[in-house]
Amino acid sequence: MDGSYDEIALERTCKTQFGVNAEIKQLIAHRVPVSRVDYATVFLTTKKQLYVYIEARSRLVLADVKKVIARMGLKAEFYVPPKGQPRYFDDVGRKKFSEVFPGRAHISDNDIIFYRTLAPYAPALVQISEVKNGVIHQCDSDASGGWRPAVKFAYRRIRTS
């Protein structure tokens, strides 16, 4: 299968929706199921950065995306906010917190930790720091635990100062 069209479409989506210049070097896992209606594509950029793009038909929030990333056997480094909104998760968290506690004037970052996770996040783009145990998993309702190995891929990002 020639995935070059998919790669170009994915690169364009990353650029237009998230403002990330992701030049794809290799598709690691293409459209693997992460729920009954949602799919994830894992790819490596030419700068050796690993990303997961989650396309969702359901209404995912940040908390759902965090669960999906963990169940896939990945460790997230950065949840990319929508393009032009660098404080998207904080802004939504503050708004949701204010809806629940309308009388509170001063809202700290600690107050909104939970409310950030309620931010709508579909589609989602996540930069990955590590593939745990060298295996990326996919959703499979027939497998025990509901997840099975999709692809073997070793990756760990080494932080440089």
C-alpha positions in Angstrom: 0.0 0.0 0.0 1.3 3.4 -0.9 0.8 5.6 2.1 2.3 8.8 0.6 -1.1 10.4 0.1 -2.0 9.7 3.8 1.3 11.1 4.9 0.8 14.3 3.0 -2.8 14.7 4.4 -1.5 14.0 7.9 1.3 16.5 7.5 -1.2 19.1 6.3 -3.6 18.4 9.2 -0.8 18.8 11.7 0.2 22.1 10.2 -3.3 23.6 9.8 -4.9 22.3 13.1 -2.0 22.3 15.4 0.7 24.5 13.9 3.2 21.7 13.9 5.6 21.3 11.0 5.7 17.5 11.1 7.6 16.2 8.1 6.8 12.4 8.2 9.8 10.1 7.9 8.0 6.9 8.7 4.4 5.7 9.6 4.8 3.3 12.5 1.2 2.4 13.1 -1.4 3.6 10.6 -5.0 4.1 11.7 -5.0 1.5 14.5 -8.3 1.3 16.5 -8.2 2.9 20.0 -11.9 2.5 20.6 -14.9 1.3 18.6 -15.0 4.5 16.5 -11.6 6.3 17.1 -8.3 5.7 15.3 -4.6 6.6 16.0 -1.7 7.0 13.7 1.8 6.8 15.2 4.5 8.4 13.1 8.2 9.4 13.3 9.3 12.8 11.9 12.5 13.6 10.0 13.6 15.3 13.3 13.2 11.9 15.1 10.2 13.0 17.1 7.4 10.5 17.7 3.8 11.7 17.5 0.4 10.1 17.8 -2.5 11.7 15.8 -5.9 10.6 17.1 -8.9 11.0 14.8 -12.1 10.7 16.7 -15.8 10.4 15.8 -16.6 10.5 19.4 -16.3 13.5 21.6 -13.0 13.0 23.3 -11.7 15.2 26.1 -8.1 15.5 27.3 -8.7 12.9 30.0 -9.8 10.4 27.3 -6.7 11.1 25.2 -4.5 10.6 28.2 -6.1 7.2 28.9 -5.7 6.2 25.2 -2.0 7.1 25.2 -1.4 5.1 28.4 -3.3 2.1 27.1 -1.3 2.2 23.8 1.8 1.7 26.0 3.1 5.2 25.3 4.4 8.0 27.5 3.3 11.5 26.5 5.7 14.3 26.5 3.4 17.1 25.3 -0.3 17.4 24.4 -0.3 19.8 21.4 -3.0 22.5 21.8 -5.0 23.7 18.8 -3.1 26.1 16.5 -3.0 29.7 17.8 -4.2 28.7 21.3 -1.1 27.9 23.4 -3.0 28.1 26.6 -6.1 26.2 25.3 -6.2 23.6 28.1 -5.7 26.2 30.9 -8.3 28.5 29.3 -10.9 25.8 29.1 -10.0 24.6 32.6 -10.5 28.1 34.1 -13.8 28.5 32.2 -15.1 25.1 33.5 -13.8 25.9 37.1 -15.7 29.2 37.0 -18.9 27.4 35.9 -18.7 25.1 39.0 -17.4 27.8 41.4 -18.8 31.1 40.1 -17.9 33.1 43.3 -14.2 32.4 43.2 -12.3 35.4 41.9 -8.7 34.2 42.2 -8.1 30.8 40.4 -4.7 29.2 40.7 -3.1 26.6 38.4 -3.6 24.0 41.1 -7.4 24.7 41.1 -7.8 23.9 37.4 -5.7 20.7 37.2 -8.8 18.5 37.0 -10.8 20.9 34.9 -8.1 21.1 32.2 -8.8 17.4 31.5 -12.4 18.3 30.6 -11.2 20.3 27.5 -12.6 18.9 24.2 -9.7 17.4 22.3 -10.6 15.8 19.0 -8.7 15.4 16.8 -5.6 15.1 19.1 -1.9 15.4 18.5 0.5 14.1 21.2 4.3 14.2 21.2 5.6 11.0 22.7 8.7 10.6 24.9 8.8 6.8 25.2 7.3 3.6 23.9 7.0 1.4 27.0 8.4 -2.1 26.6 8.9 -1.5 22.9 5.3 -2.4 21.9 2.5 -0.1 20.7 -1.0 -1.6 21.5 -4.3 -1.2 19.8 -7.9 -1.7 20.9 -9.3 -5.2 20.4 -12.5 -6.1 22.2 -11.8 -9.8 21.8 -8.4 -9.6 23.5 -8.1 -10.0 27.3 -7.9 -6.6 28.8 -9.3 -5.1 25.6 -5.9 -4.3 24.1 -3.4 -6.3 22.0 0.0 -5.6 20.5 -0.2 -3.8 17.2 3.5 -3.1 16.4 6.9 -3.5 17.9 8.8 -0.2 18.0 11.5 0.9 20.4 11.7 4.6 21.1 12.9 6.8 23.9 13.5 10.5 23.6 16.8 11.6 25.3 16.4 15.1 26.7 19.1 17.5 25.8 19.7 20.8 27.6 
